[in-house]
Amino acid sequence: MEIRPIKSEQDYNKSIKRIEELWGAKKDSPEGDELDLLCTLVESYEIKHYPIAPPDPIDAIKFRMEQMGMTKTDMVKYLGSQSSANKVLSGKRQLTLKMVKSLYKGLKIPAEILLA
């Protein structure tokens, strides 16, 4: 087992191939340890080279509404009024700090997404 840093796309692809070969290796075996190390290296490379941007706050709210089977009317509880809910969900009004707190507490949407 020779583990090296992933410095290029070629190294990355080789590491992915090796992970596929090792997949299912027993924990605390040499193969399992190699798999753990390679996964850590690949994750680090992906974070640096393929960053994932946080979702748009309104898209996050709409996604949570869909997950929970909610309507715009249900959002009045979190956004203050039907007019505010319509304006926020259509992108015509920004979220206030009070709305962010309410959405965070009530719908468990991470504040860092709502404040983006």
MOFENBEL-V145366 format. One record per pair of residues at least 24 apart in sequence whose ideal C-beta (glycine too) atoms are under 10 Angstrom apart, sorted by the first residue. I is the first residue (numbers start at 1). J is the second residue. If there is no record, write none. Layout:
i->I j->J
i->I j->J
This chain:
i->1 j->30
i->1 j->31
i->1 j->33
i->1 j->34
i->1 j->37
i->1 j->38
i->2 j->34
i->3 j->33
i->3 j->34
i->3 j->37
i->3 j->38
i->3 j->40
i->3 j->41
i->4 j->41
i->5 j->41
i->5 j->44
i->5 j->45
i->6 j->38
i->6 j->41
i->6 j->42
i->6 j->44
i->6 j->45
i->6 j->46
i->6 j->48
i->6 j->49
i->7 j->45
i->8 j->45
i->9 j->45
i->9 j->49
i->11 j->41
i->11 j->42
i->11 j->45
i->12 j->41
i->12 j->42
i->12 j->45
i->12 j->46
i->12 j->49
i->12 j->50
i->14 j->38
i->15 j->39
i->15 j->41
i->15 j->42
i->15 j->45
i->16 j->42
i->16 j->45
i->18 j->42
i->53 j->116
i->54 j->110
i->54 j->112
i->54 j->113
i->54 j->115
i->54 j->116
i->55 j->109
i->55 j->110
i->55 j->113
i->55 j->116
i->56 j->91
i->56 j->113
i->56 j->116
i->57 j->88
i->57 j->91
i->57 j->94
i->57 j->95
i->57 j->99
i->57 j->100
i->57 j->103
i->57 j->109
i->57 j->112
i->57 j->113
i->57 j->114
i->57 j->115
i->57 j->116
i->58 j->88
i->58 j->89
i->58 j->90
i->58 j->91
i->58 j->94
i->58 j->95
i->58 j->114
i->59 j->113
i->60 j->103
i->60 j->107
i->60 j->109
i->60 j->110
i->60 j->113
i->60 j->114
i->60 j->116
i->61 j->85
i->61 j->88
i->61 j->89
i->61 j->95
i->61 j->99
i->61 j->103
i->61 j->107
i->61 j->109
i->61 j->113
i->61 j->114
i->62 j->89
i->63 j->109
i->64 j->103
i->64 j->106
i->64 j->107
i->64 j->108
i->64 j->109
i->64 j->113
i->65 j->89
i->65 j->107
i->67 j->107
i->68 j->107
i->68 j->108
i->70 j->107
i->74 j->107
i->75 j->99
i->75 j->102
i->75 j->103
i->75 j->106
i->75 j->107
i->77 j->102
i->77 j->106
i->77 j->107
i->78 j->102
i->78 j->103
i->78 j->104
i->78 j->105
i->78 j->106
i->78 j->107
i->78 j->109
i->79 j->103
